[in-house]
Each structure stands twice: as C-alpha cells, then as structure tokens.
Amino acid sequence: MSISKRVLLASGATLALTSMVRAQAPQGSNQMEDVILDHQGLHLAPDGRHRTMKMNETGSAMAMKYGEEVPGHAMFYRQDGKNYVVRDRKMADGSTLFQRAGDWESRS
C-alpha cells in the first residue's frame, strides 16, 4: 500500500474515532471544550483578549462576593475597543432578547 493511501486511511480512522468519542459524551457533559465548568471564569481583558481561568478557593470566593448572577443567557460583545455584557431580558412583545438572536448574527 502506498504511503499516501496509508496517510489517508490513518486520517480517516482518527476522524472516525474522534467523532465516536464526541458522540458518546452525554449532552451537557463537562467533557465538551465549549463549556465553562464550575470554578472556572471567562476573563475578557480591555484589549479584547480572552481566556478561561481555573479559579482556586480565593478566586471563587471573590467571584461570589463581587459577581452578579446572570439569569438565562448572557453574551460578551466588543465594539470600538469597548467590552459589553449583554443580558437576556423580556421585550415589549413578550419575547426575550436572545429569542431574537438569529436576526443579529451575520451568516457570512
């Protein structure tokens, strides 16, 4: 078997294995990379850089003391060098702000 066929076969096997492992993770599992786990924070710096932080007991205590619970959805947004937190809220027509999110998102 040629080297290119072996590489293609190995790539396909790796992709299939990765897909199977992801499919086996239960919905809402802490194994997914796009989930913020307990005792983690998403830090957004003034320059727009962001990182996920693992908090120790002191950090968790400070977050609980000075943080505010955000019920429902929340979004960080950046424009013109400024950071914003957008919180979900009820609109005049009875819908919520994030129920309209599909209208805001650029598809290109």
C-alpha positions as CSV (number, residue, x, y, z in Angstrom):
1,M,0.0,0.0,0.0
2,S,1.4,3.4,-0.9
3,I,2.3,6.0,1.7
4,S,-0.4,8.4,0.6
5,K,-3.1,5.7,1.0
6,R,-1.8,4.8,4.5
7,V,-1.8,8.5,5.5
8,L,-5.4,8.9,4.1
9,L,-6.5,5.7,5.9
10,A,-4.9,6.8,9.2
11,S,-6.5,10.3,8.9
12,G,-9.9,8.8,8.3
13,A,-9.6,6.4,11.2
14,T,-8.5,9.3,13.5
15,L,-11.5,11.4,12.4
16,A,-13.9,8.5,12.9
17,L,-12.6,7.7,16.4
18,T,-12.8,11.4,17.4
19,S,-16.4,11.6,16.1
20,M,-17.3,8.4,18.1
21,V,-15.8,9.8,21.3
22,R,-17.6,13.1,21.0
23,A,-20.9,11.4,20.2
24,Q,-20.6,9.3,23.3
25,A,-20.2,12.3,25.6
26,P,-23.6,12.9,27.3
27,Q,-25.4,16.1,26.5
28,G,-24.4,18.8,28.9
29,S,-21.2,16.9,29.7
30,N,-18.3,18.7,31.2
31,Q,-16.1,16.9,28.6
32,M,-17.0,19.3,25.8
33,E,-14.5,22.1,25.2
34,D,-17.1,24.9,24.9
35,V,-18.5,24.5,28.4
36,I,-17.4,26.7,31.3
37,L,-17.1,24.3,34.3
38,D,-17.7,25.0,37.9
39,H,-14.9,27.1,39.4
40,Q,-13.9,28.5,36.0
41,G,-14.2,32.0,34.7
42,L,-14.1,33.6,31.3
43,H,-11.9,36.6,31.6
44,L,-12.3,39.4,28.9
45,A,-9.4,41.9,29.0
46,P,-9.7,45.6,28.0
47,D,-7.7,44.9,24.8
48,G,-10.2,42.1,23.7
49,R,-8.1,39.1,24.7
50,H,-10.0,36.4,26.5
51,R,-9.1,33.3,28.4
52,T,-10.7,30.6,30.5
53,M,-9.4,30.6,34.1
54,K,-9.5,27.8,36.7
55,M,-10.3,29.5,40.0
56,N,-8.9,28.5,43.3
57,E,-10.9,28.9,46.6
58,T,-9.9,32.6,47.0
59,G,-10.8,33.4,43.4
60,S,-14.1,31.6,43.7
61,A,-14.9,33.5,47.0
62,M,-14.1,36.8,45.3
63,A,-16.3,36.0,42.3
64,M,-19.2,35.0,44.5
65,K,-18.8,38.1,46.7
66,Y,-18.5,40.7,43.9
67,G,-20.1,38.9,41.0
68,E,-23.8,39.2,39.9
69,E,-25.8,36.2,38.8
70,V,-26.9,36.5,35.2
71,P,-30.2,34.5,34.8
72,G,-30.7,33.0,31.4
73,H,-28.4,33.9,28.5
74,A,-25.5,36.4,28.5
75,M,-23.1,37.5,25.8
76,F,-19.8,39.3,25.8
77,Y,-19.6,41.8,22.9
78,R,-16.8,44.1,21.7
79,Q,-17.0,47.2,19.6
80,D,-14.8,50.3,19.2
81,G,-12.3,49.0,21.8
82,K,-15.0,48.6,24.5
83,N,-16.3,45.4,26.1
84,Y,-20.0,44.9,26.8
85,V,-22.1,42.3,28.6
86,V,-25.5,41.7,27.0
87,R,-28.0,40.1,29.4
88,D,-31.2,38.5,28.3
89,R,-34.4,40.4,29.1
90,K,-38.1,40.4,28.3
91,M,-39.0,42.6,25.3
92,A,-42.2,44.6,24.9
93,D,-43.8,41.9,22.7
94,G,-43.3,39.2,25.4
95,S,-40.4,37.5,23.7
96,T,-36.9,37.6,25.1
97,L,-33.9,39.4,23.7
98,F,-32.0,36.2,22.9
99,Q,-35.0,34.7,21.2
100,R,-34.3,37.3,18.5
101,A,-30.5,36.4,18.3
102,G,-30.9,34.7,15.0
103,D,-31.8,38.0,13.4
104,W,-28.5,39.6,14.7
105,E,-26.0,37.0,13.6
106,S,-24.0,37.6,10.4
107,R,-24.0,34.3,8.3
108,S,-21.1,35.3,6.1
